[in-house]
Amino acid sequence: MASSLLVHDTLQLISRPWNVKIRHIPRYKNGVADRLVKLSRDLPYAYMSFDNPPLEVAEELYHDSSGPEGSYAS
């Protein structure tokens, strides 16, 4: 049910007079986002903001920013 609502909302947004690009980035190509999602599962808040990246993502941050081999550079 939730996925069908997401698809419906996405189609509504795409149908507006905007230039929209949707691109899938595999989890293994974006370790920082993947690690942040995993960290958020244990947090009591629905929204978190960081001034600096958590230490738990330091290795993934370096890997993702190391260029085309480590990131989804386009």
Predicted model as a PDB file, atoms N, CA, C, CB and O in Angstrom, pLDDT in the B-factor column:
MODEL        1                                                                  
ATOM      1  N   MET A   1       0.823  -1.199   0.000  1.00 60.00           N  
ATOM      2  CA  MET A   1       0.000   0.000   0.000  1.00 60.00           C  
ATOM      3  C   MET A   1       0.869   1.266   0.000  1.00 60.00           C  
ATOM      4  CB  MET A   1      -0.938  -0.004   1.215  1.00 60.00           C  
ATOM      5  O   MET A   1       0.616   2.192  -0.771  1.00 60.00           O  
ATOM      6  N   ALA A   2       1.890   1.306   0.861  1.00 68.00           N  
ATOM      7  CA  ALA A   2       2.738   2.497   0.936  1.00 68.00           C  
ATOM      8  C   ALA A   2       3.480   2.732  -0.373  1.00 68.00           C  
ATOM      9  CB  ALA A   2       3.737   2.366   2.085  1.00 68.00           C  
ATOM     10  O   ALA A   2       3.639   3.876  -0.799  1.00 68.00           O  
ATOM     11  N   SER A   3       3.935   1.656  -1.017  1.00 76.00           N  
ATOM     12  CA  SER A   3       4.666   1.830  -2.277  1.00 76.00           C  
ATOM     13  C   SER A   3       3.742   2.348  -3.374  1.00 76.00           C  
ATOM     14  CB  SER A   3       5.311   0.502  -2.715  1.00 76.00           C  
ATOM     15  O   SER A   3       4.172   3.143  -4.210  1.00 76.00           O  
ATOM     16  N   SER A   4       2.478   1.915  -3.389  1.00 83.00           N  
ATOM     17  CA  SER A   4       1.559   2.419  -4.411  1.00 83.00           C  
ATOM     18  C   SER A   4       1.268   3.901  -4.186  1.00 83.00           C  
ATOM     19  CB  SER A   4       0.245   1.610  -4.405  1.00 83.00           C  
ATOM     20  O   SER A   4       1.073   4.643  -5.149  1.00 83.00           O  
ATOM     21  N   LEU A   5       1.237   4.339  -2.931  1.00 86.00           N  
ATOM     22  CA  LEU A   5       1.055   5.756  -2.630  1.00 86.00           C  
ATOM     23  C   LEU A   5       2.272   6.552  -3.088  1.00 86.00           C  
ATOM     24  CB  LEU A   5       0.811   5.966  -1.122  1.00 86.00           C  
ATOM     25  O   LEU A   5       2.132   7.649  -3.629  1.00 86.00           O  
ATOM     26  N   LEU A   6       3.462   6.003  -2.873  1.00 85.00           N  
ATOM     27  CA  LEU A   6       4.686   6.651  -3.325  1.00 85.00           C  
ATOM     28  C   LEU A   6       4.697   6.794  -4.846  1.00 85.00           C  
ATOM     29  CB  LEU A   6       5.911   5.859  -2.857  1.00 85.00           C  
ATOM     30  O   LEU A   6       5.054   7.849  -5.372  1.00 85.00           O  
ATOM     31  N   VAL A   7       4.311   5.744  -5.541  1.00 89.00           N  
ATOM     32  CA  VAL A   7       4.253   5.792  -7.009  1.00 89.00           C  
ATOM     33  C   VAL A   7       3.237   6.845  -7.454  1.00 89.00           C  
ATOM     34  CB  VAL A   7       3.880   4.396  -7.594  1.00 89.00           C  
ATOM     35  O   VAL A   7       3.513   7.638  -8.354  1.00 89.00           O  
ATOM     36  N   HIS A   8       2.082   6.850  -6.831  1.00 91.00           N  
ATOM     37  CA  HIS A   8       1.042   7.829  -7.169  1.00 91.00           C  
ATOM     38  C   HIS A   8       1.553   9.253  -6.966  1.00 91.00           C  
ATOM     39  CB  HIS A   8      -0.221   7.592  -6.318  1.00 91.00           C  
ATOM     40  O   HIS A   8       1.402  10.096  -7.850  1.00 91.00           O  
ATOM     41  N   ASP A   9       2.156   9.527  -5.809  1.00 89.00           N  
ATOM     42  CA  ASP A   9       2.677  10.868  -5.523  1.00 89.00           C  
ATOM     43  C   ASP A   9       3.798  11.246  -6.489  1.00 89.00           C  
ATOM     44  CB  ASP A   9       3.187  10.944  -4.077  1.00 89.00           C  
ATOM     45  O   ASP A   9       3.875  12.390  -6.937  1.00 89.00           O  
ATOM     46  N   THR A  10       4.663  10.286  -6.809  1.00 87.00           N  
ATOM     47  CA  THR A  10       5.754  10.547  -7.743  1.00 87.00           C  
ATOM     48  C   THR A  10       5.207  10.908  -9.117  1.00 87.00           C  
ATOM     49  CB  THR A  10       6.681   9.329  -7.844  1.00 87.00           C  
ATOM     50  O   THR A  10       5.681  11.857  -9.741  1.00 87.00           O  
ATOM     51  N   LEU A  11       4.222  10.166  -9.592  1.00 90.00           N  
ATOM     52  CA  LEU A  11       3.617  10.459 -10.897  1.00 90.00           C  
ATOM     53  C   LEU A  11       2.955  11.824 -10.907  1.00 90.00           C  
ATOM     54  CB  LEU A  11       2.595   9.388 -11.266  1.00 90.00           C  
ATOM     55  O   LEU A  11       3.012  12.533 -11.912  1.00 90.00           O  
ATOM     56  N   GLN A  12       2.330  12.202  -9.804  1.00 90.00           N  
ATOM     57  CA  GLN A  12       1.731  13.541  -9.729  1.00 90.00           C  
ATOM     58  C   GLN A  12       2.791  14.624  -9.826  1.00 90.00           C  
ATOM     59  CB  GLN A  12       0.939  13.704  -8.429  1.00 90.00           C  
ATOM     60  O   GLN A  12       2.603  15.618 -10.526  1.00 90.00           O  
ATOM     61  N   LEU A  13       3.903  14.438  -9.130  1.00 85.00           N  
ATOM     62  CA  LEU A  13       4.972  15.428  -9.183  1.00 85.00           C  
ATOM     63  C   LEU A  13       5.586  15.510 -10.575  1.00 85.00           C  
ATOM     64  CB  LEU A  13       6.049  15.096  -8.159  1.00 85.00           C  
ATOM     65  O   LEU A  13       5.879  16.603 -11.060  1.00 85.00           O  
ATOM     66  N   ILE A  14       5.780  14.373 -11.213  1.00 85.00           N  
ATOM     67  CA  ILE A  14       6.363  14.342 -12.556  1.00 85.00           C  
ATOM     68  C   ILE A  14       5.442  15.011 -13.568  1.00 85.00           C  
ATOM     69  CB  ILE A  14       6.650  12.898 -12.982  1.00 85.00           C  
ATOM     70  O   ILE A  14       5.919  15.614 -14.529  1.00 85.00           O  
ATOM     71  N   SER A  15       4.140  14.913 -13.368  1.00 89.00           N  
ATOM     72  CA  SER A  15       3.198  15.469 -14.339  1.00 89.00           C  
ATOM     73  C   SER A  15       3.131  16.998 -14.302  1.00 89.00           C  
ATOM     74  CB  SER A  15       1.823  14.901 -14.093  1.00 89.00           C  
ATOM     75  O   SER A  15       2.554  17.612 -15.199  1.00 89.00           O  
ATOM     76  N   ARG A  16       3.706  17.602 -13.293  1.00 88.00           N  
ATOM     77  CA  ARG A  16       3.724  19.070 -13.225  1.00 88.00           C  
ATOM     78  C   ARG A  16       4.692  19.627 -14.266  1.00 88.00           C  
ATOM     79  CB  ARG A  16       4.123  19.553 -11.800  1.00 88.00           C  
ATOM     80  O   ARG A  16       5.564  18.906 -14.749  1.00 88.00           O  
ATOM     81  N   PRO A  17       4.544  20.899 -14.612  1.00 89.00           N  
ATOM     82  CA  PRO A  17       5.395  21.464 -15.663  1.00 89.00           C  
ATOM     83  C   PRO A  17       6.819  21.785 -15.179  1.00 89.00           C  
ATOM     84  CB  PRO A  17       4.752  22.723 -16.213  1.00 89.00           C  
ATOM     85  O   PRO A  17       7.266  22.930 -15.243  1.00 89.00           O  
ATOM     86  N   TRP A  18       7.504  20.769 -14.702  1.00 80.00           N  
ATOM     87  CA  TRP A  18       8.877  20.894 -14.235  1.00 80.00           C  
ATOM     88  C   TRP A  18       9.771  20.042 -15.108  1.00 80.00           C  
ATOM     89  CB  TRP A  18       9.006  20.483 -12.750  1.00 80.00           C  
ATOM     90  O   TRP A  18       9.301  19.145 -15.809  1.00 80.00           O  
ATOM     91  N   ASN A  19      11.039  20.319 -15.063  1.00 81.00           N  
ATOM     92  CA  ASN A  19      12.020  19.413 -15.648  1.00 81.00           C  
ATOM     93  C   ASN A  19      12.485  18.502 -14.516  1.00 81.00           C  
ATOM     94  CB  ASN A  19      13.233  20.196 -16.316  1.00 81.00           C  
ATOM     95  O   ASN A  19      13.165  18.942 -13.589  1.00 81.00           O  
ATOM     96  N   VAL A  20      12.112  17.240 -14.603  1.00 73.00           N  
ATOM     97  CA  VAL A  20      12.399  16.285 -13.528  1.00 73.00           C  
ATOM     98  C   VAL A  20      13.300  15.190 -14.060  1.00 73.00           C  
ATOM     99  CB  VAL A  20      11.093  15.682 -12.949  1.00 73.00           C  
ATOM    100  O   VAL A  20      13.056  14.631 -15.129  1.00 73.00           O  
ATOM    101  N   LYS A  21      14.341  14.890 -13.306  1.00 82.00           N  
ATOM    102  CA  LYS A  21      15.210  13.765 -13.625  1.00 82.00           C  
ATOM    103  C   LYS A  21      15.223  12.838 -12.420  1.00 82.00           C  
ATOM    104  CB  LYS A  21      16.657  14.240 -13.996  1.00 82.00           C  
ATOM    105  O   LYS A  21      15.488  13.264 -11.296  1.00 82.00           O  
ATOM    106  N   ILE A  22      14.940  11.587 -12.663  1.00 84.00           N  
ATOM    107  CA  ILE A  22      14.985  10.583 -11.601  1.00 84.00           C  
ATOM    108  C   ILE A  22      16.095   9.622 -11.945  1.00 84.00           C  
ATOM    109  CB  ILE A  22      13.614   9.837 -11.437  1.00 84.00           C  
ATOM    110  O   ILE A  22      16.186   9.114 -13.063  1.00 84.00           O  
ATOM    111  N   ARG A  23      16.922   9.388 -10.976  1.00 86.00           N  
ATOM    112  CA  ARG A  23      18.073   8.539 -11.210  1.00 86.00           C  
ATOM    113  C   ARG A  23      18.248   7.624 -10.005  1.00 86.00           C  
ATOM    114  CB  ARG A  23      19.352   9.383 -11.467  1.00 86.00           C  
ATOM    115  O   ARG A  23      18.200   8.078  -8.862  1.00 86.00           O  
ATOM    116  N   HIS A  24      18.446   6.367 -10.256  1.00 86.00           N  
ATOM    117  CA  HIS A  24      18.683   5.398  -9.190  1.00 86.00           C  
ATOM    118  C   HIS A  24      20.178   5.273  -8.961  1.00 86.00           C  
ATOM    119  CB  HIS A  24      18.061   4.018  -9.535  1.00 86.00           C  
ATOM    120  O   HIS A  24      20.943   5.047  -9.898  1.00 86.00           O  
ATOM    121  N   ILE A  25      20.588   5.421  -7.712  1.00 83.00           N  
ATOM    122  CA  ILE A  25      21.983   5.230  -7.346  1.00 83.00           C  
ATOM    123  C   ILE A  25      22.029   3.990  -6.459  1.00 83.00           C  
ATOM    124  CB  ILE A  25      22.584   6.503  -6.614  1.00 83.00           C  
ATOM    125  O   ILE A  25      21.455   3.987  -5.370  1.00 83.00           O  
ATOM    126  N   PRO A  26      22.701   2.945  -6.910  1.00 84.00           N  
ATOM    127  CA  PRO A  26      22.750   1.721  -6.115  1.00 84.00           C  
ATOM    128  C   PRO A  26      23.357   1.969  -4.735  1.00 84.00           C  
ATOM    129  CB  PRO A  26      23.548   0.649  -6.850  1.00 84.00           C  
ATOM    130  O   PRO A  26      24.231   2.819  -4.563  1.00 84.00           O  
ATOM    131  N   ARG A  27      22.880   1.218  -3.778  1.00 79.00           N  
ATOM    132  CA  ARG A  27      23.330   1.352  -2.405  1.00 79.00           C  
ATOM    133  C   ARG A  27      24.849   1.250  -2.290  1.00 79.00           C  
ATOM    134  CB  ARG A  27      22.674   0.298  -1.543  1.00 79.00           C  
ATOM    135  O   ARG A  27      25.468   1.992  -1.527  1.00 79.00           O  
ATOM    136  N   TYR A  28      25.446   0.336  -3.042  1.00 78.00           N  
ATOM    137  CA  TYR A  28      26.891   0.137  -2.944  1.00 78.00           C  
ATOM    138  C   TYR A  28      27.669   1.311  -3.527  1.00 78.00           C  
ATOM    139  CB  TYR A  28      27.292  -1.146  -3.651  1.00 78.00           C  
ATOM    140  O   TYR A  28      28.871   1.426  -3.288  1.00 78.00           O  
ATOM    141  N   LYS A  29      27.011   2.184  -4.286  1.00 80.00           N  
ATOM    142  CA  LYS A  29      27.670   3.362  -4.847  1.00 80.00           C  
ATOM    143  C   LYS A  29      27.473   4.599  -3.970  1.00 80.00           C  
ATOM    144  CB  LYS A  29      27.145   3.636  -6.249  1.00 80.00           C  
ATOM    145  O   LYS A  29      28.054   5.646  -4.256  1.00 80.00           O  
ATOM    146  N   ASN A  30      26.676   4.504  -2.920  1.00 82.00           N  
ATOM    147  CA  ASN A  30      26.428   5.637  -2.033  1.00 82.00           C  
ATOM    148  C   ASN A  30      26.428   5.148  -0.591  1.00 82.00           C  
ATOM    149  CB  ASN A  30      25.082   6.336  -2.381  1.00 82.00           C  
ATOM    150  O   ASN A  30      25.388   5.098   0.066  1.00 82.00           O  
ATOM    151  N   GLY A  31      27.602   4.793  -0.119  1.00 83.00           N  
ATOM    152  CA  GLY A  31      27.751   4.231   1.218  1.00 83.00           C  
ATOM    153  C   GLY A  31      27.357   5.183   2.331  1.00 83.00           C  
ATOM    154  O   GLY A  31      26.881   4.744   3.378  1.00 83.00           O  
ATOM    155  N   VAL A  32      27.549   6.496   2.122  1.00 85.00           N  
ATOM    156  CA  VAL A  32      27.205   7.466   3.157  1.00 85.00           C  
ATOM    157  C   VAL A  32      25.697   7.447   3.419  1.00 85.00           C  
ATOM    158  CB  VAL A  32      27.664   8.884   2.747  1.00 85.00           C  
ATOM    159  O   VAL A  32      25.265   7.341   4.568  1.00 85.00           O  
ATOM    160  N   ALA A  33      24.906   7.547   2.365  1.00 84.00           N  
ATOM    161  CA  ALA A  33      23.446   7.532   2.533  1.00 84.00           C  
ATOM    162  C   ALA A  33      22.990   6.218   3.149  1.00 84.00           C  
ATOM    163  CB  ALA A  33      22.740   7.755   1.181  1.00 84.00           C  
ATOM    164  O   ALA A  33      22.127   6.212   4.027  1.00 84.00           O  
ATOM    165  N   ASP A  34      23.556   5.111   2.702  1.00 85.00           N  
ATOM    166  CA  ASP A  34      23.190   3.812   3.239  1.00 85.00           C  
ATOM    167  C   ASP A  34      23.509   3.737   4.729  1.00 85.00           C  
ATOM    168  CB  ASP A  34      23.913   2.697   2.482  1.00 85.00           C  
ATOM    169  O   ASP A  34      22.687   3.274   5.520  1.00 85.00           O  
ATOM    170  N   ARG A  35      24.695   4.190   5.108  1.00 86.00           N  
ATOM    171  CA  ARG A  35      25.098   4.146   6.519  1.00 86.00           C  
ATOM    172  C   ARG A  35      24.246   5.078   7.371  1.00 86.00           C  
ATOM    173  CB  ARG A  35      26.576   4.518   6.663  1.00 86.00           C  
ATOM    174  O   ARG A  35      23.891   4.721   8.494  1.00 86.00           O  
ATOM    175  N   LEU A  36      23.906   6.272   6.864  1.00 84.00           N  
ATOM    176  CA  LEU A  36      23.055   7.188   7.615  1.00 84.00           C  
ATOM    177  C   LEU A  36      21.666   6.595   7.849  1.00 84.00           C  
ATOM    178  CB  LEU A  36      22.937   8.521   6.880  1.00 84.00           C  
ATOM    179  O   LEU A  36      21.090   6.764   8.923  1.00 84.00           O  
ATOM    180  N   VAL A  37      21.136   5.910   6.857  1.00 83.00           N  
ATOM    181  CA  VAL A  37      19.838   5.258   7.031  1.00 83.00           C  
ATOM    182  C   VAL A  37      19.928   4.199   8.125  1.00 83.00           C  
ATOM    183  CB  VAL A  37      19.359   4.623   5.704  1.00 83.00           C  
ATOM    184  O   VAL A  37      19.051   4.103   8.983  1.00 83.00           O  
ATOM    185  N   LYS A  38      20.992   3.409   8.086  1.00 84.00           N  
ATOM    186  CA  LYS A  38      21.165   2.376   9.115  1.00 84.00           C  
ATOM    187  C   LYS A  38      21.313   2.994  10.498  1.00 84.00           C  
ATOM    188  CB  LYS A  38      22.387   1.506   8.801  1.00 84.00           C  
ATOM    189  O   LYS A  38      20.767   2.463  11.465  1.00 84.00           O  
ATOM    190  N   LEU A  39      22.033   4.096  10.615  1.00 82.00           N  
ATOM    191  CA  LEU A  39      22.179   4.780  11.901  1.00 82.00           C  
ATOM    192  C   LEU A  39      20.843   5.330  12.391  1.00 82.00           C  
ATOM    193  CB  LEU A  39      23.201   5.914  11.786  1.00 82.00           C  
ATOM    194  O   LEU A  39      20.558   5.295  13.589  1.00 82.00           O  
ATOM    195  N   SER A  40      20.032   5.830  11.481  1.00 81.00           N  
ATOM    196  CA  SER A  40      18.773   6.467  11.874  1.00 81.00           C  
ATOM    197  C   SER A  40      17.760   5.485  12.447  1.00 81.00           C  
ATOM    198  CB  SER A  40      18.168   7.171  10.691  1.00 81.00           C  
ATOM    199  O   SER A  40      16.840   5.891  13.157  1.00 81.00           O  
ATOM    200  N   ARG A  41      17.913   4.225  12.155  1.00 81.00           N  
ATOM    201  CA  ARG A  41      16.970   3.232  12.687  1.00 81.00           C  
ATOM    202  C   ARG A  41      16.973   3.192  14.208  1.00 81.00           C  
ATOM    203  CB  ARG A  41      17.299   1.853  12.143  1.00 81.00           C  
ATOM    204  O   ARG A  41      15.969   2.825  14.819  1.00 81.00           O  
ATOM    205  N   ASP A  42      18.087   3.564  14.824  1.00 77.00           N  
ATOM    206  CA  ASP A  42      18.205   3.517  16.281  1.00 77.00           C  
ATOM    207  C   ASP A  42      17.907   4.859  16.954  1.00 77.00           C  
ATOM    208  CB  ASP A  42      19.591   3.065  16.661  1.00 77.00           C  
ATOM    209  O   ASP A  42      17.965   4.962  18.179  1.00 77.00           O  
ATOM    210  N   LEU A  43      17.591   5.880  16.167  1.00 75.00           N  
ATOM    211  CA  LEU A  43      17.348   7.208  16.722  1.00 75.00           C  
ATOM    212  C   LEU A  43      15.858   7.416  17.002  1.00 75.00           C  
ATOM    213  CB  LEU A  43      17.866   8.292  15.762  1.00 75.00           C  
ATOM    214  O   LEU A  43      15.009   6.930  16.255  1.00 75.00           O  
ATOM    215  N   PRO A  44      15.547   8.134  18.072  1.00 77.00           N  
ATOM    216  CA  PRO A  44      14.137   8.327  18.438  1.00 77.00           C  
ATOM    217  C   PRO A  44      13.440   9.439  17.656  1.00 77.00           C  
ATOM    218  CB  PRO A  44      14.038   8.628  19.905  1.00 77.00           C  
ATOM    219  O   PRO A  44      12.239   9.642  17.834  1.00 77.00           O  
ATOM    220  N   TYR A  45      14.156  10.163  16.796  1.00 72.00           N  
ATOM    221  CA  TYR A  45      13.579  11.307  16.105  1.00 72.00           C  
ATOM    222  C   TYR A  45      13.271  10.983  14.651  1.00 72.00           C  
ATOM    223  CB  TYR A  45      14.518  12.497  16.183  1.00 72.00           C  
ATOM    224  O   TYR A  45      13.940  10.155  14.032  1.00 72.00           O  
ATOM    225  N   ALA A  46      12.257  11.639  14.116  1.00 69.00           N  
ATOM    226  CA  ALA A  46      11.907  11.432  12.711  1.00 69.00           C  
ATOM    227  C   ALA A  46      12.805  12.255  11.789  1.00 69.00           C  
ATOM    228  CB  ALA A  46      10.437  11.793  12.472  1.00 69.00           C  
ATOM    229  O   ALA A  46      12.920  11.948  10.602  1.00 69.00           O  
ATOM    230  N   TYR A  47      13.442  13.298  12.324  1.00 73.00           N  
ATOM    231  CA  TYR A  47      14.279  14.187  11.511  1.00 73.00           C  
ATOM    232  C   TYR A  47      15.583  14.447  12.255  1.00 73.00           C  
ATOM    233  CB  TYR A  47      13.541  15.533  11.195  1.00 73.00           C  
ATOM    234  O   TYR A  47      15.580  14.782  13.440  1.00 73.00           O  
ATOM    235  N   MET A  48      16.684  14.291  11.553  1.00 74.00           N  
ATOM    236  CA  MET A  48      17.989  14.572  12.140  1.00 74.00           C  
ATOM    237  C   MET A  48      18.761  15.473  11.190  1.00 74.00           C  
ATOM    238  CB  MET A  48      18.777  13.257  12.427  1.00 74.00           C  
ATOM    239  O   MET A  48      18.643  15.355   9.970  1.00 74.00           O  
ATOM    240  N   SER A  49      19.543  16.365  11.755  1.00 77.00           N  
ATOM    241  CA  SER A  49      20.390  17.261  10.973  1.00 77.00           C  
ATOM    242  C   SER A  49      21.788  17.223  11.572  1.00 77.00           C  
ATOM    243  CB  SER A  49      19.819  18.723  10.954  1.00 77.00           C  
ATOM    244  O   SER A  49      21.946  17.201  12.792  1.00 77.00           O  
ATOM    245  N   PHE A  50      22.803  17.215  10.710  1.00 79.00           N  
ATOM    246  CA  PHE A  50      24.180  17.160  11.169  1.00 79.00           C  
ATOM    247  C   PHE A  50      24.943  18.370  10.643  1.00 79.00           C  
ATOM    248  CB  PHE A  50      24.857  15.849  10.717  1.00 79.00           C  
ATOM    249  O   PHE A  50      24.849  18.701   9.461  1.00 79.00           O  
ATOM    250  N   ASP A  51      25.695  19.029  11.517  1.00 84.00           N  
ATOM    251  CA  ASP A  51      26.612  20.083  11.079  1.00 84.00           C  
ATOM    252  C   ASP A  51      27.864  19.461  10.482  1.00 84.00           C  
ATOM    253  CB  ASP A  51      26.980  21.018  12.254  1.00 84.00           C  
ATOM    254  O   ASP A  51      28.462  20.019   9.561  1.00 84.00           O  
ATOM    255  N   ASN A  52      28.253  18.329  10.995  1.00 84.00           N  
ATOM    256  CA  ASN A  52      29.398  17.562  10.514  1.00 84.00           C  
ATOM    257  C   ASN A  52      28.969  16.106  10.403  1.00 84.00           C  
ATOM    258  CB  ASN A  52      30.638  17.721  11.464  1.00 84.00           C  
ATOM    259  O   ASN A  52      28.120  15.656  11.173  1.00 84.00           O  
ATOM    260  N   PRO A  53      29.532  15.371   9.472  1.00 82.00           N  
ATOM    261  CA  PRO A  53      29.133  13.963   9.341  1.00 82.00           C  
ATOM    262  C   PRO A  53      29.503  13.170  10.590  1.00 82.00           C  
ATOM    263  CB  PRO A  53      29.790  13.329   8.103  1.00 82.00           C  
ATOM    264  O   PRO A  53      30.560  13.404  11.175  1.00 82.00           O  
ATOM    265  N   PRO A  54      28.662  12.248  11.000  1.00 85.00           N  
ATOM    266  CA  PRO A  54      28.991  11.399  12.143  1.00 85.00           C  
ATOM    267  C   PRO A  54      30.249  10.576  11.858  1.00 85.00           C  
ATOM    268  CB  PRO A  54      27.808  10.469  12.481  1.00 85.00           C  
ATOM    269  O   PRO A  54      30.522  10.227  10.710  1.00 85.00           O  
ATOM    270  N   LEU A  55      30.995  10.277  12.886  1.00 87.00           N  
ATOM    271  CA  LEU A  55      32.215   9.481  12.723  1.00 87.00           C  
ATOM    272  C   LEU A  55      31.924   8.122  12.093  1.00 87.00           C  
ATOM    273  CB  LEU A  55      32.902   9.288  14.073  1.00 87.00           C  
ATOM    274  O   LEU A  55      32.782   7.556  11.415  1.00 87.00           O  
ATOM    275  N   GLU A  56      30.731   7.601  12.311  1.00 84.00           N  
ATOM    276  CA  GLU A  56      30.367   6.287  11.784  1.00 84.00           C  
ATOM    277  C   GLU A  56      30.339   6.234  10.255  1.00 84.00           C  
ATOM    278  CB  GLU A  56      29.023   5.885  12.321  1.00 84.00           C  
ATOM    279  O   GLU A  56      30.363   5.148   9.675  1.00 84.00           O  
ATOM    280  N   VAL A  57      30.289   7.393   9.601  1.00 86.00           N  
ATOM    281  CA  VAL A  57      30.251   7.407   8.136  1.00 86.00           C  
ATOM    282  C   VAL A  57      31.561   7.877   7.510  1.00 86.00           C  
ATOM    283  CB  VAL A  57      29.124   8.293   7.663  1.00 86.00           C  
ATOM    284  O   VAL A  57      31.636   8.043   6.293  1.00 86.00           O  
ATOM    285  N   ALA A  58      32.584   8.091   8.316  1.00 83.00           N  
ATOM    286  CA  ALA A  58      33.845   8.656   7.811  1.00 83.00           C  
ATOM    287  C   ALA A  58      34.445   7.818   6.689  1.00 83.00           C  
ATOM    288  CB  ALA A  58      34.853   8.783   8.944  1.00 83.00           C  
ATOM    289  O   ALA A  58      34.853   8.365   5.665  1.00 83.00           O  
ATOM    290  N   GLU A  59      34.504   6.511   6.862  1.00 81.00           N  
ATOM    291  CA  GLU A  59      35.103   5.656   5.831  1.00 81.00           C  
ATOM    292  C   GLU A  59      34.283   5.697   4.543  1.00 81.00           C  
ATOM    293  CB  GLU A  59      35.220   4.207   6.336  1.00 81.00           C  
ATOM    294  O   GLU A  59      34.841   5.801   3.451  1.00 81.00           O  
ATOM    295  N   GLU A  60      32.951   5.613   4.674  1.00 82.00           N  
ATOM    296  CA  GLU A  60      32.090   5.668   3.494  1.00 82.00           C  
ATOM    297  C   GLU A  60      32.175   7.035   2.811  1.00 82.00           C  
ATOM    298  CB  GLU A  60      30.638   5.362   3.881  1.00 82.00           C  
ATOM    299  O   GLU A  60      32.133   7.124   1.584  1.00 82.00           O  
ATOM    300  N   LEU A  61      32.294   8.093   3.610  1.00 82.00           N  
ATOM    301  CA  LEU A  61      32.400   9.437   3.050  1.00 82.00           C  
ATOM    302  C   LEU A  61      33.665   9.561   2.206  1.00 82.00           C  
ATOM    303  CB  LEU A  61      32.396  10.494   4.171  1.00 82.00           C  
ATOM    304  O   LEU A  61      33.631  10.111   1.105  1.00 82.00           O  
ATOM    305  N   TYR A  62      34.758   9.059   2.712  1.00 81.00           N  
ATOM    306  CA  TYR A  62      35.999   9.079   1.947  1.00 81.00           C  
ATOM    307  C   TYR A  62      35.856   8.249   0.673  1.00 81.00           C  
ATOM    308  CB  TYR A  62      37.165   8.554   2.799  1.00 81.00           C  
ATOM    309  O   TYR A  62      36.280   8.681  -0.399  1.00 81.00           O  
ATOM    310  N   HIS A  63      35.263   7.064   0.785  1.00 77.00           N  
ATOM    311  CA  HIS A  63      35.102   6.174  -0.367  1.00 77.00           C  
ATOM    312  C   HIS A  63      34.193   6.810  -1.422  1.00 77.00           C  
ATOM    313  CB  HIS A  63      34.529   4.813   0.080  1.00 77.00           C  
ATOM    314  O   HIS A  63      34.519   6.793  -2.609  1.00 77.00           O  
ATOM    315  N   ASP A  64      33.057   7.371  -1.000  1.00 72.00           N  
ATOM    316  CA  ASP A  64      32.107   7.976  -1.947  1.00 72.00           C  
ATOM    317  C   ASP A  64      32.699   9.197  -2.640  1.00 72.00           C  
ATOM    318  CB  ASP A  64      30.818   8.369  -1.226  1.00 72.00           C  
ATOM    319  O   ASP A  64      32.341   9.484  -3.782  1.00 72.00           O  
ATOM    320  N   SER A  65      33.594   9.922  -1.978  1.00 72.00           N  
ATOM    321  CA  SER A  65      34.129  11.149  -2.553  1.00 72.00           C  
ATOM    322  C   SER A  65      35.442  10.928  -3.300  1.00 72.00           C  
ATOM    323  CB  SER A  65      34.330  12.173  -1.468  1.00 72.00           C  
ATOM    324  O   SER A  65      36.051  11.885  -3.778  1.00 72.00           O  
ATOM    325  N   SER A  66      35.878   9.684  -3.403  1.00 68.00           N  
ATOM    326  CA  SER A  66      37.198   9.415  -3.981  1.00 68.00           C  
ATOM    327  C   SER A  66      37.202   9.371  -5.503  1.00 68.00           C  
ATOM    328  CB  SER A  66      37.721   8.117  -3.453  1.00 68.00           C  
ATOM    329  O   SER A  66      38.225   9.033  -6.099  1.00 68.00           O  
ATOM    330  N   GLY A  67      36.106   9.696  -6.136  1.00 59.00           N  
ATOM    331  CA  GLY A  67      36.088   9.755  -7.591  1.00 59.00           C  
ATOM    332  C   GLY A  67      35.200   8.702  -8.208  1.00 59.00           C  
ATOM    333  O   GLY A  67      34.448   8.029  -7.503  1.00 59.00           O  
ATOM    334  N   PRO A  68      35.279   8.550  -9.528  1.00 53.00           N  
ATOM    335  CA  PRO A  68      34.377   7.661 -10.260  1.00 53.00           C  
ATOM    336  C   PRO A  68      34.391   6.209  -9.769  1.00 53.00           C  
ATOM    337  CB  PRO A  68      34.730   7.689 -11.711  1.00 53.00           C  
ATOM    338  O   PRO A  68      33.372   5.524  -9.858  1.00 53.00           O  
ATOM    339  N   GLU A  69      35.495   5.746  -9.269  1.00 53.00           N  
ATOM    340  CA  GLU A  69      35.532   4.362  -8.782  1.00 53.00           C  
ATOM    341  C   GLU A  69      34.734   4.216  -7.503  1.00 53.00           C  
ATOM    342  CB  GLU A  69      36.975   3.909  -8.551  1.00 53.00           C  
ATOM    343  O   GLU A  69      34.155   3.159  -7.255  1.00 53.00           O  
ATOM    344  N   GLY A  70      34.694   5.257  -6.687  1.00 44.00           N  
ATOM    345  CA  GLY A  70      34.028   5.170  -5.387  1.00 44.00           C  
ATOM    346  C   GLY A  70      32.684   5.828  -5.316  1.00 44.00           C  
ATOM    347  O   GLY A  70      31.996   5.702  -4.303  1.00 44.00           O  
ATOM    348  N   SER A  71      32.282   6.523  -6.346  1.00 43.00           N  
ATOM    349  CA  SER A  71      31.009   7.231  -6.274  1.00 43.00           C  
ATOM    350  C   SER A  71      30.263   7.120  -7.590  1.00 43.00           C  
ATOM    351  CB  SER A  71      31.227   8.701  -5.912  1.00 43.00           C  
ATOM    352  O   SER A  71      30.759   6.545  -8.559  1.00 43.00           O  
ATOM    353  N   TYR A  72      29.091   7.668  -7.606  1.00 45.00           N  
ATOM    354  CA  TYR A  72      28.270   7.724  -8.805  1.00 45.00           C  
ATOM    355  C   TYR A  72      28.495   9.085  -9.441  1.00 45.00           C  
ATOM    356  CB  TYR A  72      26.752   7.481  -8.483  1.00 45.00           C  
ATOM    357  O   TYR A  72      27.605   9.935  -9.435  1.00 45.00           O  
ATOM    358  N   ALA A  73      29.651   9.285  -9.974  1.00 44.00           N  
ATOM    359  CA  ALA A  73      29.983  10.577 -10.584  1.00 44.00           C  
ATOM    360  C   ALA A  73      29.391  10.656 -11.985  1.00 44.00           C  
ATOM    361  CB  ALA A  73      31.517  10.786 -10.633  1.00 44.00           C  
ATOM    362  O   ALA A  73      29.438   9.695 -12.753  1.00 44.00           O  
ATOM    363  N   SER A  74      28.841  11.806 -12.295  1.00 44.00           N  
ATOM    364  CA  SER A  74      28.290  11.991 -13.650  1.00 44.00           C  
ATOM    365  C   SER A  74      28.643  13.347 -14.180  1.00 44.00           C  
ATOM    366  CB  SER A  74      26.772  11.812 -13.660  1.00 44.00           C  
ATOM    367  O   SER A  74      28.269  13.689 -15.302  1.00 44.00           O  
TER     368      SER A  74                                                      
ENDMDL                                                                          
END                                                                             
